[in-house]
Amino acid sequence: MMLIVGLGNPGEEYKISRHNTGFIVLDYVLGKVDWKQSSGTKALFHKDRIGKKEVEYFKPQTFMNNSGVAVAFAQTKYKLKPQNIVVIYDDIDLPLGSYKISFNRSSGGHNGLESIIKKIKSREFVRIRIGISPETPSGKLRKPKGEAAVLKFLLGKYKEDELKELKKVSKKVAEIIEMITLESREKAMSVFN
């Protein structure tokens, strides 16, 4: 079984914020599905299959900085190896409309990832990093500077045209999830990175 985790914050006020990119991408990948509340932990989940493999899509409802609590619960419940967990999240170091697959890396300062690493006691899971930063006309990233500015940017809402970019990226993410599930993360990394 694969656990596909989208990171974000619960609550209407965060619904289309940049920090909710993991939730937004899962919603685009799955379309309209019936999310169920998991018993025993604060998370929404949707069970599905890719080919013959069982997949659970998972949205922790523990707020970003405590994402690991929900992920560790699911890992224990399903007796999953960390390698069977895929985490989708926002990356301020990548331009909007881009993505990058990585494996067994540090948190890069992302609090949601840091929480997961601490709670499952491993870095050996797949990440699908989704770019959220705007670019200058010459292609340089326009990242906010300073902790307060970064937080304001992350919690700021996507504009309509930015959500369209995210929707396009989500089509690739769906293909990546399928390839990781049916073939391997190595193949997905070589094809999509």
C-alpha positions, 0 to 999 in steps of 0.5 A: 500500500502507498500513503500519498500525503498532501500537506496543508492547514485545516480551515476555510481561511487557509483553503487556497493559501500557498502553504496549502499546496499539498491539499490543493494538488490532491484535490486537483489530482482526485477531482470530487471525492468523498473525503472521510475523517479518520478515526484515531487521528486528525486526518481526512483520507480517501482510499483508492487503487492504482492498478492493483495497488491500494493507495490512501490519499491523506490530508493531516488536519493537525496543522502544518507544524504537527503533520508528523503526528497524523502521518506516524499514526497512519504509518503504524496503522498500516505497518508502512515502510517510510519508502511507501510514503509520498509527501506533496508540499509547497516549496518556496525555492522552486518557481510556480508551475514547477515540481521536483521529486526527491528522496531521503533528503533533509526538511530544507527548513519546511516545518511540516516535513521536519515534523514528519521526519521526527515522528516517523524517525526517518527521512527515507520517504518520497517528496514531491515539491511543488514550486510556489514562488513567482519569477521575474521576467528574466527568470529569477525567483522573487522570494520574500525576504525575512521571516515575517515576509515569508510567513505572510507569503506562505499564508497568502492566497493564490490568485486565479491564474496561479491556481491554473498553473497549479492545476497544470502541475497536478496533471504531472503529479498524478502521473508521478504518483502512478509511476511511483506506485506501479513502477518505482520512485527511481523511474519517476525521478529519472522521467520527471526530474 
